[in-house]
Amino acid sequence: MSKSPIYDVIVVGAGPAGYSSAIRCAQLGLKTACIDNWRNKQGQRILGGAHLNSGCVASITLLESAKLYHALNHDLKKHGIHAENISVDIAAMIDHKDTIIDALGHRITELFNHHKIDSIHATAKLLNARQIRISPVDGSETSVVEAKHIILATGSSPMQLPYAKVDNEFIVDSFAALNMTTLPKKLAIIGAGVIGLELASIWSRLGSETILLEAQESFLSLPDQQISREAYRIYTQQGFDLRLGARVTAAKKGSKKVTVEYQDQEGSHSLRVDKLIVASGRKPNTENLAAPEANLLLDENGYVYVDENCRTNLPGVYAIGDLNLLGPMLAHKGIEEGVFVAEQIAGRHSTINYDTLPSVIYTDPEIAWVGQTEQALRAMGEPIKIGIFPFHATARAHASDRTEGLIKLIAHADSDALLGVHIIGVQASELIAEAVLAMEFSASSEDFARTIHAHPTRSEAFHEAALAFKKKTLHIPN
């Protein structure tokens, strides 16, 4: 094995956490390399990791296309617009998604070039606190690279289920589910969590009969339960077949069909579908990440042990993004940790406020929240007050004919400090930024109530929800 020059920092992984960290390290004057082995469907190198290529960006792009198709078929007449012979070309839709992904991946490459980051297309294995063995994707000679600091940012991948083995033909994972070029007439999804719901939002709008099999008896445990109940109502109205407490026991391929067997409180059931999507969660990519002699400390689920500064048990080695349990598996969490660690290495100390980390589910309508849920606060015995305002009471929602959903504010009953903000509705992912900023600056519900919002807008629902604390709402909901 050959040996290469010493870097200040080597980043392993070029997803959001990795590329953000590499760019910030280079901006701070550190000699930086980034190792990543991702390839697109043509076998070419592309940066951006799973988030760009097989995760959120790919999913959002397809959902936007699916929403357009659905609107053309179902929502135009009420606007006085008529269209005929509307059809969908799934393969062309996938090509459009791939074009956008490639453009964004090339943009990251341009940023790497601009900041003089050495980009290495290889598989990496941590040997010790200063060395990484790289095996180039093109099969060329294995070598060892050294650095004073190493940042592990290899992300996560879909979990596999022993009773539903993925072949990516009939039983597919979430990556293959974003690359199907034909429309399944009937499909089932194992898991009605974030990933399952996002995939259901795409394929159901394109015309697939969509069944979600969720092992848990409750629906969406992470968001505020009032939001989850509203989501269940909306999604079932949209045609999702949500089956809770449905524990899949087997999935068998037949002649161009998949037979799925599951159990619930009523007994055993069987259904036949054209495709089965496995969307049962993600696991950290730590398998084969480190040599045994490196002694990198992992927990029983493969997450890397880190302290509050993302430091592992090895001096100078950090683990960020989906590899640690400091926060949820979210791209923006990884980005912030990437910048945070880069600045630590450069001697610039900052902080990350995990309490104001927003979460988003990219369905239609979207779900977004920040801070604590009502059920968590009540379990802790905190005195709280709640202000709620439905979007159907706003003029802008009626003008766009998208009136579903609501905004819920939770404040401390004594101090009036905002403790949580929860939204289900169109553009919730954009609206939540106002709540994050408010909480970051320790705003109260009174601050929201005194902040003038443009009328008519969706965002004025924040203002009205805050006024609802004092029963001063101007636009009375029906």
ZAMIMI-719661 format. One record per atom (N, C-alpha, C): residue in one letter; x, y, z. Coordinates in steps of 0.2 Angstrom, whole numbers, plus 5000, padded with zeros to 4 digits. Example, Ala and Ser with C-alpha at 12.3 -4.5 7.8 and 13.67 -1.06 7.14 Angstrom:
BEGIN
A506649725039;A506249785039;A506649845039;S506449895035;S506849955036;S506450005039;
***
This chain:
BEGIN
M500449945000;M500050005000;M500450065000;S500350114996;S500650174996;S500450225001;K500750275002;K500650325008;K500550395005;S500050435007;S499950505004;S500150555009;P500150615007;P500350675011;P499850675017;I500050715022;I499650725028;I499150785027;Y498550775029;Y498050825028;Y497950855035;D497650915036;D497350935042;D496750905044;V496350895039;V495650855040;V495550805034;I495250755036;I494950705031;I494250695033;V493850705029;V493050695030;V492950635026;V492550585029;V492350525026;V491650525025;G491450535019;G490750545017;G490550615014;A490150615009;A490050675005;A489350695005;G488950665010;G488250685011;G488250755014;P487650785016;P487550855019;P488050865024;A488050815029;A488550825035;A489250825032;G489450785028;G490150775025;G490350835021;Y489950855016;Y490150905011;Y490150975015;S489650985019;S489651045023;S490251055027;S490450995031;S491051005035;S491651015031;A491750975025;A492350985021;A492451055019;I491851085016;I491851155014;I492051205019;R491751195025;R491951245031;R492651235033;C492951175033;C493651165035;C494051195030;A493951195023;A494351225018;A494251305019;Q493651325020;Q493551395021;Q494051425027;L494151385032;L494551405038;L495251395037;G495451375031;G496151365029;G496451305031;L496051255032;L496351185033;L496351145027;K496951105026;K497051065020;K496551005021;T496150995017;T495550955018;T495450905012;A495350845013;A495150795009;A494450765011;C494050745005;C493450715007;C493350645003;I493250595006;I493250525003;I492450505003;D492250484997;D491650454996;D491550404990;N491150354991;N491150304986;N490450304982;W490050354982;W489350354979;W489450364972;R489050324968;R489050324961;R488250334958;N488150364953;N487450374950;N487350314946;K486750314943;K486450254940;K486950234934;Q487250284931;Q487750274926;Q488450254928;G488550244935;G489150224937;G489650274938;Q489450344937;Q489850394938;Q489850424945;R490450454947;R490450484954;R489950544954;I489650544960;I489150604961;I489250614969;L489250674971;L489250694978;L488550704980;G488550714987;G487850724989;G487550674994;G487850614993;G487650554997;G486950534996;A486650495001;A486050465000;A485450525001;H485650575004;H485150625005;H484950654998;L485450674994;L485350694987;L485050644983;N485450584983;N485350534977;N484750484979;S484550474985;S484050424986;S483650444992;G483650504994;G483350525000;G482850584999;C482950635003;C482450685004;C482450724997;V482950744994;V482950784988;V482650744982;A482850684981;A482450644976;A481750634978;S481550624984;S480850614986;S480450684984;I480750734986;I480350804985;I480250814978;T480750804974;T480750814967;T480150774964;L480150714965;L479650664963;L478950694965;L478850714972;L478250734974;L477950794971;E478450844969;E478250904966;E477950884959;S478250834955;S477950814949;S477250774950;A477250734955;A476650694956;A476050744958;K476250794962;K475750844964;K475450884958;L475850904953;L475650934947;L475150884943;Y475350824942;Y474950774939;Y474250774942;H474250764949;H473650754952;H473250814952;A473550874952;A473150944951;A472850944945;L473150924939;L472950934933;L472350884932;N472350834935;N471750784934;N471150794939;H471350834945;H470750834950;H470550904952;D471050954951;D470951014954;D470751074949;L470851064943;L470751124938;L470051144937;K469551104937;K468851124935;K468651174939;K468751174946;K468451224950;K468751294949;H469351294946;H469651354944;H469451384937;G469051344934;G468851364927;G469251344922;I469751294923;I470251274918;I470051204916;H470151194910;H469951124907;H470551094903;A470651034905;A471251004901;A471050934900;E471250904894;E471050834892;E471650794890;N471550734890;N472050684888;N472650694892;I472650704898;I473250704903;I473550644904;S474150634903;S474450564904;S475150574908;V475350524910;V476050534914;V476550484911;D477150504910;D477650464908;D478150454914;I478050394918;I478450384924;I479250384922;A479450354917;A480150354915;A480450424914;A480050464911;A480250534910;A480250574916;M479850564921;M479750594927;M480450574931;I480650514931;I481250494934;I481850524931;D481850534925;D482450564921;D482450634924;H481850664924;H481850734927;H482150744934;K481950694938;K482250694945;K483050684944;D483250634940;D483950624940;D484350684937;T484050724932;T484350784930;T484450834935;I483950844939;I484050894945;I484550864950;I484550804952;I485050774956;I485750784954;D485850764947;D486550774944;D486750844944;A486350894943;A486550964943;A486750984950;L486350964955;L486550984962;L487150944964;G487250884962;G487950854963;G488550884960;H488450904954;H488950944951;H489151014954;R488551044957;R488651104961;R489151094967;I489051034970;I489451024976;I490151014973;T490250974968;T490950964965;T491251034963;E490851084961;E491151144959;E491351184966;L491051174971;L491251204977;L491851174980;F491951104979;F492551074981;F493151094977;N493051104971;N493551134967;N493751204969;H493251244970;H493351314972;H493751314978;H493651274983;H493951274989;H494551234990;K494751204984;K495351164984;K495351104988;I494751074989;I494651004993;I494850944988;D495250904991;D495450844987;D494850794988;S494550784982;S493950734982;S494250664980;I494150614984;I494350554983;I493850504982;H493750474977;H493250424975;H493450354977;A493250334983;A493550274986;A493150254992;T493150184994;T492950165000;T493450175006;A493250195012;A493750215017;A493650165023;K494250155026;K494150115032;K494650145037;L494350165043;L494750195048;L495250145051;L495950165051;L496450115054;L496650135061;N496650195062;N496750225069;N496650295069;A496750335074;A496550405075;A496850455070;R497350425066;R497650475061;R497650445054;Q497450385053;Q497550355046;Q496950315044;I496850325037;I496250295034;I496550255028;R496350195027;R496450155021;R495950165016;I496150185010;I495650195004;I495750144999;S495150124997;S495150074991;S494750104985;P495150134980;P494750174975;P494250134971;V493750164970;V493150134966;V493350104959;D493850134956;D494050114950;D494550054950;G494650024956;G495049964957;G495849974957;S496050044957;S496750054957;S497050044964;E497650054965;E498050024971;E497750054977;T497750014982;T497550034989;T498050074992;S497850134996;S498350174999;S498150195006;V498550225010;V498350255016;V498450335016;V497950365019;V498050435019;V498050455027;E498350505028;E498450525035;E498150595036;A497950615043;A497650675044;A497750695052;K497750755054;K497750775061;K497150765064;H496550765060;H495950765062;H495550725057;I495050685059;I494650645055;I493950655057;I493450665052;I492750675053;I492350615049;L492050575053;L491650525050;L490950545049;A490750545042;A490050565040;A489750525035;T489750455036;T489550415031;T488750405031;G488350435035;G487650435034;G487350375036;S486750355033;S486350295035;S486150265028;S485850205029;S485550165024;S484950135026;P484450115021;P483850075023;P483950015027;M483550005032;M483549945036;M483349885032;Q483649825033;Q483349765029;Q482949725034;L482449695031;L481949645035;L482049575033;P482249535038;P482349465036;P481749425032;Y481149455034;Y480549425031;Y480249455025;A480649505023;A480449545016;A481149565013;K481449515010;K482149525007;K482049565001;V482449615001;V482449664995;V482749634989;D482449634983;D482749614977;D482749674972;N482449724974;N482349784970;N482049774963;E481649724963;E481249714957;E480549714959;F480349664964;F479649664966;F479649684973;I480149674977;I480249694984;I480749744984;V480649814985;V481149864984;V481249904990;D481849934991;D481949974996;D481750054994;S481950094999;S481750164998;S482050194992;F482650174990;F483050204985;F482750184978;A482650114978;A482350084971;A481650114971;A481250124976;A480550154976;A480550224973;L481150254973;L481150324969;L481450314962;N481550254960;N481750244953;N481350194949;M480750184951;M480250144947;M480050174941;T480150144935;T479950174929;T479250164926;T478950114930;T478250094928;T477750104934;L477150124933;L476650134939;L476350074941;P476550054948;P476149994950;P475450004951;K475049964949;K474349964950;K474149964957;K474449924961;K474349914968;K475049904972;L475149944977;L475749934980;L475649934988;A476049904991;A476049904999;A476749935001;I476749965007;I477349995010;I477349965017;I477949935019;I478049915026;I478349975030;G477950005034;G478150065038;G477750125036;A477350155041;A476950215040;A477350275043;G477950275044;G478350325047;G478450375042;V479050415043;V479150475038;V479350455031;I479750405030;I479950375024;I479350345020;G478950305024;G478350275021;G477850325018;L477750375022;L477250425021;L477450465015;E478050485014;E478350525009;E478250485002;L478450415002;L478350374996;L477650364994;A477250354999;A476550354998;A476250414995;S476450474997;S476250534994;S476350544987;I476950514985;I477150514978;I476750464974;W476750404975;W476450354971;W475650344971;S475350364977;S474650374977;S474350424972;R474750484972;R474550534968;R474650524960;L475050474959;L475150454952;L474650404950;G474350374955;G473750334953;G473850264956;S474350244960;S474350184963;S473950174969;E473550114969;E473250104976;E473750084981;T473750124986;T474350124991;T474050094998;I474350045000;I474250015007;I474850025011;L474750055017;L475350055022;L475250015028;L475749975029;L475649925034;L476149945040;E475849965045;E476249995051;E476149945057;A476749925060;A476749875065;A476449915072;Q476549975073;Q476350015079;Q475650025079;E475350015085;E474650025085;E474450105084;S474950145086;S474750215085;S475050245079;F474850305076;F475050335070;F475550395071;L476150395069;L476550445069;L476650465076;S477150435080;S477250445087;S477750505088;L478150525083;L478550585084;L478250655085;P477750675080;P477450735080;P477050745086;D476750805088;D476250815092;D475650775090;Q475350735095;Q474750695094;Q474150725091;Q474050785092;Q473450815089;Q473650825081;I474250845080;I474450845073;I474450775069;S474650725073;S474650655070;S473850635069;R473450655073;R472750635072;R472450675066;E472650735065;E472450775059;E472750745053;A473350725053;A473650695048;A473350625046;Y473150585050;Y472850525049;Y472150535045;R471850585048;R471150605045;R471250625037;I471750675036;I471850695030;I472150645025;Y472650605027;Y472950555023;Y472450505021;T471950485025;T471450435024;T470950465019;Q470750525020;Q470350555015;Q470650555008;Q471350565008;Q471650565001;Q471750494998;G471550445002;G471550374999;G472050335001;F472450355006;F472950305009;F472550255013;D472750195012;D472450135016;D472950125021;L472850155027;L473250145033;L473050095038;R473450045038;R473349985043;R473749985048;L473550005054;L473950005060;L473949935064;G474449925068;G474549865071;G474649805067;A474849815060;A474949765055;A475649745055;R475849685058;R476449665058;R476649615053;V477049635048;V477149585042;V477549525044;T477349465042;T477749405044;T478049375038;A477849385032;A478149355026;A478049395020;A478449395015;A478349425009;A478649375004;K478249354999;K478449304994;K478349324987;K478849324983;K478749334976;K478349284972;G477949304968;G477549254964;G477649274956;S477149254952;S477249274945;S477049344945;K477549384945;K477449464944;K477049494949;K476949464955;K476649484961;K477049474967;V476849504972;V477149494979;V476549474984;T476549424987;T476049404992;T476349424999;V475949465002;V476249495009;V475749465014;E476049435019;E475649405025;E475749455031;Y475249465035;Y475349505041;Y474849485046;Q474949505052;Q474449495057;Q474249565061;D473649565063;D473449615067;D472949595072;Q472549635076;Q472149615081;Q471649565079;E471449565073;E470849525070;E471149465067;G471749445067;G472049385065;G472549395059;S472649345055;S473149335050;S472749355043;H473149395039;H472949415033;H473449405027;S473249415021;S473649405015;S473349455010;L473849485007;L473649525001;L474149524995;R473949534989;R474449524983;R474449594980;V475149614979;V475249684976;V475749674971;D475749724967;D476249724961;D476949744964;K477049784969;K477649804972;K477549804979;L478149794983;L478149804990;L478749844992;I478649894995;I479149944997;I479349935004;V479949925006;V480149915013;V480449985015;A480050015020;A480250085022;A480150085030;S480550035033;S480550025040;S481050055044;G481350115041;G481850155045;G482550145042;R483050175045;R483750175043;R484150165048;K484750135046;K485350125051;K485950155049;P486350175054;P487050205053;P487450165049;N487850195044;N488350165040;N488950155043;T489050115048;T489650105052;T489950035051;E489549985047;E489849925046;E490449925041;N490949905044;N491649905040;N491949975039;L491650025043;L491950085043;L492650095047;A492750055052;A493350055055;A493649985056;A494249975056;A494649915057;A494549895065;P494449835066;P494449815073;P494949845078;E495549845075;E496149875079;E496049945081;A495649985077;A495550055078;A495150065085;N494750015087;N494450025093;N493950085093;L493550095088;L493050145088;L492450115091;L492250155096;L491750135101;L491050145098;L490650085097;L489950095094;L489450065099;D488850085099;D488350055103;D488049985100;E487549955103;E487349895100;E486949905094;N486749965092;N486349975086;N486850005080;G487450005082;G487950035077;G488050105077;Y487750145081;Y487950215082;Y488550225085;V488950285083;V489550295086;V489450335093;Y489850315098;Y489750355104;Y490150415103;V489850475105;V490150535105;V489950575111;D490350625112;D490250675118;D489850735115;E489650785119;E489250835117;E489550875111;N490250865110;N490550905104;N490750855098;C490350805098;C490450755092;C491050715092;R491450715098;R492050685098;R491950615100;T492350565096;T492250495098;T492750475103;N492850415105;N493350395110;N494050395107;L494150405101;L494850415098;L494950485097;P495550505099;P495750575099;P495850605092;G495450665091;G495450695085;G495050665079;V494550615082;V494150585077;V493450605079;Y493050625075;Y492350655076;Y491850605072;A491250605074;A490650575071;A490050615071;I489850635065;I489250685064;I488650655060;G488150685060;G487550675056;G487250605058;D487050565054;D486650505056;D487050455059;L487750465060;L488150415064;L488050425072;N487850475074;N487750485081;N487050495083;L486950495090;L486250505093;L486150565096;L486550615094;L486450685098;L485750715095;G485450695090;G484850725087;G484550675082;P484050685079;P483650645074;P484050645068;M483950595064;M484250585057;M483950635052;L484250695052;L484050745048;L484650785045;A484550805038;A485050825035;A485350895038;H484850935040;H485051005043;H485450995050;K485250935053;K485650925059;K486350905058;G486450865052;G487150845050;G487550905048;I487150945044;I487551005041;I487751055047;E487351065052;E487551105058;E488151075061;E488151005062;E488650975066;E489350975062;G489250975055;G489850975051;G490151045052;V489851095052;V490051165052;V490351165060;F489951145064;F490151145071;F490851115073;V490951055070;V491551015071;V492151055067;A492051075061;A492551115057;A492851175061;E492351205064;E492551265068;E492951255075;Q492751195078;Q493051175083;Q493851155082;I493851125076;I494551105074;I494951165073;A494651215070;A495051275068;A495051325074;G494851305080;G494951345086;G494351395087;R493851385083;R493251435084;R492651395087;H492551415093;H492051375097;H491351405096;S490851365094;S490151385094;S489751335097;T489051335096;T488651285099;T488051265095;I487751215096;I487151195092;I486651185097;N486051215096;N485451215100;N484951155097;Y485051095100;Y484651045097;Y483951055099;D483751095104;D483051105106;D482651145101;T483051185096;T482651215091;T482851185084;L482951125084;L483051095078;L482351075075;P482251095069;P481551085066;P481551015063;S480950985063;S480850925059;S480250935054;V480350895048;V479850905043;V479750835040;I479050825038;I478850765034;I478650795028;Y478950775022;Y478750805016;Y478250765012;T477650765015;T477050735012;T476650795009;D476050785007;D475650845005;D474950835008;P474750875013;P475150925016;P475750905020;E476150955021;E476750935025;E476650945032;I477050915036;I477050915043;I477750945046;A477750995050;A478351025053;A478251045060;W478751035064;W478751055071;W479451075074;V479451105079;V480051125083;V479851125090;G480351105094;G480251105102;G479851045104;Q479451055110;Q479150995113;Q478450985111;T478250925112;T477550915110;T477050925117;E476450925115;E475950935121;E476050875126;Q476050815123;Q476050755127;Q476750745131;A477250765128;A477950765132;A477950815138;L477650875137;L477650925142;L477150915147;R476550885146;R476150855151;R476450805155;A476750755152;A477150705155;A477650725160;M477950785159;M478450815163;M478150865168;G477450875168;G477150915173;G477150985172;E477351005166;E477451075165;E476751115164;P476751175167;P476051205166;P476151245159;I475651225155;I475651255148;I474951275146;K474951315140;K474351345137;K474451335130;I473951325126;I473951305119;I473551355115;G473851375109;G473451415105;G473451385098;I472851375095;I472751335089;I472351385084;F472551375078;F472251415072;F472251375066;P471651355063;P471551315057;P471751355051;F472051325046;F472151365040;F471451385036;H470951345037;H470351355034;H470051425036;A470351455041;A470051515043;A470451575040;T470951565035;T471351615032;T471151625025;A471151685023;A470951695016;A471351665011;R472051665012;R472551645007;R472451565006;A472251535011;A472151465010;A471551445006;H471051485007;H470451485002;H470551504995;A470951554994;A471151574988;A471551524984;S471951484987;S472351434984;S471951364984;D471451364987;D470951304988;D471351244992;R471751264996;R472151215001;R472051235008;T471451215011;T471251245017;T471451195023;E471651135021;E471751085027;E472351105031;G472351075038;G472851085042;G472751145047;L473251155052;L473251195057;L473951215060;I473951265064;I474551285067;I474451285075;K474851255079;K474751245086;K475351275089;L475251325094;L475751355098;L475651325105;I476251305108;I476251285115;I476751335119;A476451365124;A476851415128;A476851395136;H477351415139;H477351405147;H476751445150;A476351415154;A475751455157;A475951515161;D476551505164;D476851565168;D477251615165;S477751585162;S478251635158;S478051655152;D477551625148;D477351635142;D477851615136;A478451585138;A478951565133;A478651515129;L478851515122;L478651465117;L479051405119;L478651345119;L478951285121;L478951235115;G478451245110;G478351205104;G477951235099;V478051225093;V477651245087;V477551185083;H476951175081;H476751115077;H476251135071;I476451115065;I476051135059;I475951075055;I475351065052;I475151025047;I474851065042;G475051075036;G474751115030;G475251125025;V475051155019;V475451175014;V475951215016;Q476551205013;Q477251235015;Q477351245022;A477151195026;A477351195033;A478151195034;S478551165029;S479251165030;S479551235029;E479151275026;E479451345025;E479151385031;L478551375033;L478251415039;L478651405045;I478851335046;I479151325053;I479851365054;A480151395049;A480751435050;A480551495054;E479951525054;E479851575058;E479751555065;A479551495067;A479451475073;A480151455076;V480651425072;V481251415074;V481651475076;L481551525072;L481951595074;L481651625080;A480951615081;A480651645087;A480951615093;M480951545093;M481151505099;M481951515100;E482351525095;E483051535096;E483151605099;F482651655098;F482751715102;F482351715108;S482151655110;S481751655117;S481051695117;A480751695111;A480151735110;A479551705115;S479051745116;S478451725120;S477951725115;S477351695117;S476751705113;S476551775112;E476651815117;E476551885116;E476951915111;D477551895110;D477951925104;D477651905098;F477351845097;F477051825091;F476451865090;A476051875095;A475451915095;A475551985093;R476152015094;R476252085093;R476652095086;T476852035083;T477152035077;T476652045071;I476752095067;I476252105062;I476452065056;H475952025054;H476051985048;H475652005042;A475851995036;A475452025030;A474851985029;H474352025027;H473651995026;H473452005019;P473251955015;P473151885017;P473751835016;T473951805021;T474551755020;T474351695024;R474751635023;R474651575027;R475051595034;S475551635034;S475951645040;S475551685045;E475051715043;E474651755048;E474351705053;A474251645051;A474051595056;A474451595062;F475051605062;F475451615068;F475251665072;H475051725069;H474851785073;H474151765076;E473751735073;E473051715075;E473051665081;A473551615080;A473651565085;A473851595092;A474351645091;A474551675097;A473951725100;L473551755096;L473051795099;L472551745102;A472451685100;A471951635103;A472151615110;F472751625112;F472951625119;F472451665123;K472351725121;K471951775125;K471251785122;K471051735118;K470351735114;K470251805111;K470851825107;K470751895104;K470851875096;T470651815094;T470751795087;T470251845083;L470551875077;L470151915073;L469751875068;H470051825065;H469751785060;H469451725063;I468851725065;I468551665069;I468451605065;P468751555067;P468751485063;P468051465063;N467851425058;N467151395058;N467151335062;
***
